[in-house]
Amino acid sequence: MKIVIAPDSYKESLSAMEVANTIERGFKSVFPDADYVKIPVADGGEGTVDTLIEAMNGRKVTLNVVGALGGSQSAFFGISEDKRTAFIEVAAACGLEQVPLDKRNPLITTTYGVGELILAALDLGTRHFIIGLGGSATNDGGVGMLQALGAKFLDNAGKLLGYGGAELSRLDKIDISGLDCRLNDCRFEIACDVTNPLVGEKGASAVFGPQKGATPEMVGILDMALSHYGNIIERDFGIAVKNLAGAGAAGGLGAAFAAFLNGSLKSGIGIIAKLLDLEGKMQNADLVITGEGRIDYQSVNGKVPVGVAMTAKKFNLPVICIAGSLGKDVQVVYDFGIDAVFSVLTKVCTLPEALSEAEQNLEITARNIAVTLKMKLS
């Protein structure tokens, strides 16, 4: 029996590879002779760099960059063995988890460090970039990143804008003449797991601003600032980004990549599944197991388990999903290739308890599923 194990990470507790290894242990205790194929997967968020480094025999590069709050911090990116492709998680430079709860403020946070990661990769000779847009603490429309790359954003007095989403309300002119000329030879694939536009009730500020520390008043300020930014881009460059699907990802970074770096906004799981040869590894399989930290109605919008399941269904394979927890309207995933969903939680507990016990609970759950399957096969 060939079993493909292709999960995402369990955020804040287990990496994708740790999840795969744990599921394998649980199943091996029941099916010791099965052929296990482990494929750690990501969708552009946390874990994307590690997944792609492993898939492409690459390495991790660390450096200090300007963090979300403007101070210096350590960050990283991945680079393939041939140095042709760089893998960047924007959260490595401006991630929400790096900003203490009491300091989260998307009026002032910046994506400048993302631009510095790109510059460092350019210095190594890279011209192909895969950028994961998940988990940012920012809402600056990618302006910080572009500033690091050489663009200038000016107010009506010719003064340079500072950091943060609120500054965009003063924007009068965008000067891209100073953008690093090496960018002209680059190809940017943007791994984006959301389709939100830049502005409006489904835009970056309204949907993602509150989790980044925005109050209702701040959401209004940020949305107006991004709308003004979008108007300037359309006025001066003829590019409409305000309603572009995915433009609102990572606080508007999607819009910046699309407008100024000719970035191609794609499904993160789609990009990564192709690089990992997910289809090829599923051939002749008997069962596919996937999972992530939480499964709910939002999982159908480009998340790993559904992406894995849709690939598996090309071969009519059964798909089991093991999640840290189950959320609202989880049953919708049954229409997207997942046949059964299990939570690893064994009791009512606090979040810290769930995180600390995740590995143990996952192995127990995997074993119980395997025993049930064996009973069915007997």
C-alpha positions in Angstrom: 0.0 0.0 0.0 1.3 3.4 -1.0 0.4 6.3 1.3 1.1 9.9 0.4 1.4 12.3 3.3 1.2 15.9 2.2 0.4 18.3 5.0 1.0 22.0 5.7 2.5 23.1 9.0 0.5 23.4 12.3 1.1 27.1 12.9 3.2 27.8 16.1 3.6 24.1 16.9 4.8 21.8 14.1 6.5 22.3 10.8 5.1 20.6 7.7 7.8 18.0 7.9 7.2 17.4 11.6 3.5 16.9 10.8 4.3 14.4 8.0 6.8 12.5 10.3 4.2 12.3 13.1 1.4 11.0 10.9 3.8 8.5 9.4 4.7 7.2 12.9 1.0 6.8 13.8 0.3 4.9 10.6 3.4 2.8 10.7 2.4 1.4 14.1 -0.5 -0.2 12.2 0.8 -0.5 8.6 4.5 -1.1 9.1 5.1 -2.4 5.6 3.3 0.4 3.7 5.3 2.6 1.3 5.2 6.1 2.7 5.8 9.2 0.6 6.1 12.4 2.7 5.7 15.7 0.9 5.8 18.8 3.2 3.6 21.4 1.5 3.0 25.2 1.9 0.8 27.8 0.3 3.0 30.9 0.4 2.7 31.5 4.1 4.9 30.2 7.0 7.0 27.3 6.0 7.2 28.1 2.3 10.9 28.7 2.3 11.7 25.6 4.2 9.5 23.5 1.9 11.1 24.9 -1.3 14.7 24.6 0.0 14.1 20.9 0.6 12.4 20.4 -2.7 15.2 22.2 -4.7 18.2 21.2 -2.6 18.7 24.9 -1.7 20.0 26.7 1.3 18.9 29.4 3.7 20.5 32.9 3.7 20.2 35.1 6.8 20.7 38.8 7.1 19.6 41.8 9.1 16.8 44.0 7.6 14.5 46.8 8.6 11.6 45.1 10.4 7.9 45.9 10.4 8.4 48.6 13.1 11.4 50.1 11.5 14.1 48.6 13.7 16.8 46.1 12.7 16.0 42.4 12.8 17.2 39.1 11.5 15.4 37.7 8.5 16.0 35.0 5.9 15.3 33.8 2.4 16.0 30.6 0.5 17.9 30.1 -2.7 18.0 27.1 -5.0 21.2 25.1 -5.5 21.8 26.7 -8.9 21.2 30.2 -7.5 18.6 30.9 -10.1 15.6 31.0 -7.9 15.0 32.8 -4.6 12.2 31.9 -2.2 10.9 34.7 0.1 8.3 34.7 2.8 7.4 38.3 3.4 6.6 37.4 7.0 10.4 36.7 7.5 10.9 40.5 7.2 7.7 42.0 8.4 5.7 39.2 10.0 2.8 39.7 12.4 4.2 37.2 14.9 7.4 39.4 15.2 5.4 42.3 16.5 4.2 42.2 20.1 0.4 42.5 20.5 0.6 45.9 22.2 2.7 47.3 19.3 0.7 46.1 16.3 -0.2 49.2 14.3 -0.6 49.0 10.5 -0.6 52.8 10.3 3.2 52.7 10.8 4.4 49.2 9.9 6.6 48.8 6.8 7.5 46.2 4.1 11.0 47.8 3.7 12.7 44.6 4.8 11.1 42.6 2.0 12.8 44.9 -0.5 16.1 44.3 1.2 15.7 40.5 0.9 15.1 40.9 -2.8 18.2 43.1 -3.1 20.3 40.5 -1.3 19.1 37.8 -3.7 19.8 40.0 -6.7 23.4 40.3 -5.4 23.7 36.5 -5.5 22.7 36.5 -9.2 19.1 35.4 -8.7 16.6 36.6 -11.3 13.6 34.3 -10.6 11.6 34.9 -7.4 8.9 33.0 -5.7 7.3 35.3 -3.1 4.9 34.0 -0.4 2.6 36.8 0.8 1.2 35.3 4.0 1.4 36.6 7.6 2.5 40.2 7.2 2.0 42.9 9.9 1.7 45.6 7.3 -0.8 47.6 5.3 1.4 49.9 3.3 0.6 48.7 -0.2 4.2 47.4 -0.6 5.5 51.0 -0.6 8.2 50.1 1.9 9.5 47.3 -0.3 9.6 49.6 -3.3 11.4 52.3 -1.3 14.1 49.7 -0.5 14.3 48.9 -4.2 14.9 52.5 -5.2 11.5 54.0 -5.8 10.5 57.4 -4.4 7.1 58.3 -3.0 6.6 62.0 -2.6 4.0 64.4 -1.2 2.9 67.6 -2.9 5.8 69.4 -1.4 8.3 67.0 -2.9 9.0 65.4 0.5 9.7 61.7 0.8 7.0 59.7 2.5 7.9 57.8 5.7 7.0 54.3 6.7 3.5 52.9 7.1 0.1 52.7 5.5 -1.1 56.1 6.9 1.6 57.9 4.9 -0.1 57.0 1.6 -2.8 59.6 2.3 -0.2 62.2 1.5 1.1 60.6 -1.7 1.2 62.9 -4.7 3.9 61.4 -7.0 5.6 58.0 -7.5 9.1 58.1 -9.1 10.3 54.7 -10.2 13.3 56.0 -12.2 15.6 54.8 -9.4 14.3 51.2 -9.2 17.2 48.8 -9.3 17.8 48.1 -13.0 18.4 44.4 -12.4 14.7 44.1 -11.7 14.1 44.5 -15.4 15.5 41.0 -15.9 13.6 39.4 -13.1 10.5 37.2 -13.0 8.3 37.3 -9.9 5.8 34.6 -9.1 3.6 35.7 -6.2 2.2 32.9 -4.1 -1.0 34.3 -2.9 -3.6 32.3 -0.9 -6.3 35.1 -0.9 -8.2 36.8 -3.7 -9.1 40.0 -1.8 -8.9 43.3 -3.8 -6.9 46.2 -2.5 -9.8 48.3 -1.1 -13.4 48.1 0.0 -15.3 45.9 2.4 -13.3 42.8 1.2 -10.1 44.7 0.8 -6.8 44.6 2.7 -7.7 47.0 5.4 -11.2 45.8 6.2 -10.5 42.1 6.2 -6.9 41.8 7.5 -6.4 45.2 9.2 -8.0 44.2 12.6 -5.7 41.2 13.1 -2.8 43.5 12.5 -3.9 45.8 15.3 -6.2 48.2 13.4 -9.2 49.7 15.2 -12.4 50.5 13.2 -11.2 54.1 12.9 -7.8 52.9 11.6 -9.4 50.6 9.1 -11.1 53.6 7.6 -7.9 55.6 7.4 -6.0 52.8 5.9 -8.6 51.9 3.3 -8.8 55.6 2.2 -5.0 55.7 2.0 -4.8 52.6 -0.2 -7.6 53.9 -2.4 -5.7 57.1 -2.9 -2.6 55.0 -3.7 -4.5 53.0 -6.2 -5.8 56.1 -7.9 -2.3 57.6 -8.2 -1.1 54.3 -9.8 -3.9 54.3 -12.3 -3.5 58.0 -13.0 0.2 57.9 -13.6 0.9 54.4 -14.9 -2.5 53.3 -16.4 -2.6 50.2 -14.2 -5.8 49.4 -12.3 -5.0 47.6 -9.0 -7.8 48.6 -6.7 -10.1 45.8 -7.6 -7.5 43.3 -8.8 -7.9 39.9 -7.2 -5.1 39.3 -4.8 -4.0 42.9 -4.7 -5.0 43.1 -1.1 -2.8 40.3 0.0 -0.2 41.1 2.7 -1.6 44.6 3.2 -1.4 45.5 -0.5 1.9 43.9 -1.4 0.0 42.1 -4.1 -0.8 45.4 -5.8 2.9 46.6 -5.6 4.2 43.4 -7.3 1.5 43.5 -10.0 1.9 47.2 -10.7 5.7 47.8 -10.5 7.5 44.4 -10.8 5.3 42.7 -13.3 4.5 40.1 -10.7 2.2 37.2 -11.5 -0.4 36.7 -8.7 -1.0 32.9 -8.5 -2.4 30.4 -6.2 0.3 29.6 -3.7 -0.5 25.9 -3.5 -0.6 25.8 -7.3 2.9 27.1 -7.6 4.3 24.9 -4.9 2.4 21.7 -6.0 4.1 22.1 -9.4 7.5 22.6 -8.0 7.1 19.6 -5.7 5.7 17.4 -8.5 2.7 16.5 -6.4 0.9 14.9 -9.2 3.9 12.6 -10.1 4.3 11.5 -6.5 0.6 10.6 -6.2 0.7 8.2 -9.1 -0.1 4.6 -8.0 -1.0 5.8 -4.5 -3.8 4.2 -2.5 -4.4 6.9 0.1 -3.6 10.6 0.5 -3.3 12.2 4.0 -3.1 16.0 4.4 -3.7 18.5 7.1 -3.0 21.9 8.6 -3.6 23.7 11.9 -7.2 24.6 11.3 -9.8 23.6 8.8 -12.9 25.7 8.2 -15.0 27.2 5.4 -12.0 29.4 4.4 -9.9 26.4 3.6 -11.4 26.1 0.2 -9.8 29.4 -0.8 -6.3 28.1 -1.8 -5.3 26.4 1.4 -3.0 23.4 1.3 -5.4 20.6 2.2 -7.9 21.5 -0.5 -5.1 22.0 -3.0 -3.7 18.5 -2.2 -7.1 17.0 -2.3 -8.0 18.5 -5.7 -4.7 17.0 -7.1 -5.5 13.6 -5.5 -8.9 13.5 -7.1 -7.3 13.6 -10.6 -6.4 10.0 -9.7 -9.6 9.3 -7.8 -7.7 8.8 -4.6 -9.3 8.9 -1.1 -8.2 11.9 1.0 -8.1 12.2 4.8 -7.4 15.5 6.4 -6.1 15.7 10.0 -6.3 19.2 11.5 -5.4 20.8 14.7 -8.9 22.0 15.1 -12.1 22.3 13.1 -13.9 25.6 12.5 -17.1 27.1 11.1 -18.8 25.3 8.2 -15.9 22.8 7.9 -18.2 20.5 5.9 -17.8 22.6 2.8 -14.4 21.0 2.2 -16.2 17.7 1.3 -17.2 19.4 -2.0 -13.5 20.0 -2.8 -12.0 16.6 -2.7 -11.6 15.9 1.1 -13.4 12.8 2.1 -13.0 12.9 5.9 -11.7 15.4 8.4 -10.4 14.7 11.9 -9.3 17.0 14.7 -6.4 16.0 16.9 -7.9 17.6 20.0 -8.8 15.0 22.7 -10.2 17.3 25.3 -11.3 20.9 26.1 -8.0 22.8 26.6 -6.3 26.1 26.3 -4.5 27.2 23.2 -1.0 26.8 24.9 -2.0 23.3 25.9 -3.2 22.5 22.3 0.1 23.7 20.9 2.3 21.9 23.4 0.4 18.6 23.0 0.0 18.8 19.2 2.6 16.2 18.3 1.3 13.6 20.8 -2.3 14.2 19.8 -1.5 14.0 16.1 0.2 10.7 16.4 -2.6 9.2 18.5 -5.2 10.5 15.9 -3.2 9.1 13.0 -2.9 5.7 14.7 -6.7 5.6 15.5 -7.5 6.4 11.8 -5.1 3.7 10.7 -6.6 1.1 13.0 -10.1 2.0 11.7 -8.9 1.6 8.1 -7.3 -1.8 9.0 -10.6 -3.0 10.5 -12.3 -2.0 7.3 -9.8 -3.8 5.2 -9.8 -7.0 7.3 
